Structures are given as C-alpha cells and as structure tokens.
C-alpha cells in the first residue's frame, strides 16, 4: 500500500517533503538522544515523555541556529 502511494508523482512529491522535514527529527531523537523506545507505559506518561523529547529537540535547534523569527 505504501509503495503504491509513492509510485505516483504526487506521492513522491509528498514523501520527498517528509524526508526533509520530519525524518531528521526522528533520526536525531533516536540516534543522538537515545529514544529507541519509551520507558513509560501509560498513554499520558508516554505522551509527556514524547513532549519532553520534542521540547529538548526544539530548544537545541534554537540554541544552535539562533533566535526564532516572528
């Protein structure tokens, strides 16, 4: 099913955008931060753990790339 979606031109275009925006975040969290699996087991706690990892990722981006433009 997924391969069929990427075989059409629109699917390739959408997937190429994902590769540049979403996948690097997951790669950073997995390889650099060690998030290979969640250590908590309740949905609310897993959500809180995920949000903390995302917050760390975003703070790191601000610290290394400069201030956020409004």
C-alpha positions in Angstrom: 0.0 0.0 0.0 2.7 2.5 1.0 4.8 1.7 -2.1 1.7 2.3 -4.3 1.4 5.8 -2.9 5.0 6.6 -3.6 4.8 5.3 -7.1 2.6 8.2 -8.3 4.1 11.6 -8.9 2.1 13.4 -6.1 3.1 10.7 -3.7 6.8 11.1 -4.5 6.4 14.8 -4.0 4.8 14.5 -0.6 7.3 11.8 0.5 10.2 14.0 -0.5 8.9 16.8 1.6 8.6 14.4 4.6 12.2 13.3 4.2 13.4 16.9 4.6 11.1 17.9 7.5 10.1 15.0 9.6 12.6 12.2 9.3 15.6 14.2 10.5 13.8 14.9 13.8 13.1 11.2 14.4 16.7 10.4 13.4 18.1 12.9 15.9 15.8 11.7 18.7 16.7 8.1 18.0 20.5 8.3 17.4 21.6 11.3 19.4 19.1 11.3 22.3 18.7 7.5 22.6 14.9 7.4 22.2 14.6 3.9 20.7 11.6 3.1 22.9 9.6 4.7 25.6 10.4 3.9 29.2 6.9 4.6 30.5 3.8 2.5 29.9 0.7 4.6 30.4 -0.5 6.7 27.5 -0.5 10.0 29.4 3.1 9.3 30.7 4.3 8.3 27.2 2.8 11.5 25.8 4.6 13.6 28.5 7.9 11.8 27.7 7.4 12.4 24.0 6.7 16.1 24.6 9.8 16.4 26.7 12.0 14.9 24.0 10.4 17.3 21.4 11.0 20.3 23.7 14.7 19.3 24.1 15.0 19.0 20.3 13.4 22.4 19.8 15.5 24.1 22.4 18.6 22.6 20.9 17.6 24.0 17.5 17.1 27.4 18.9 20.5 27.3 20.7 22.4 26.2 17.6 20.6 28.1 14.9 19.8 31.3 16.6 16.7 33.1 17.7 13.2 32.3 16.4 11.9 34.9 14.0 8.3 36.1 14.5 
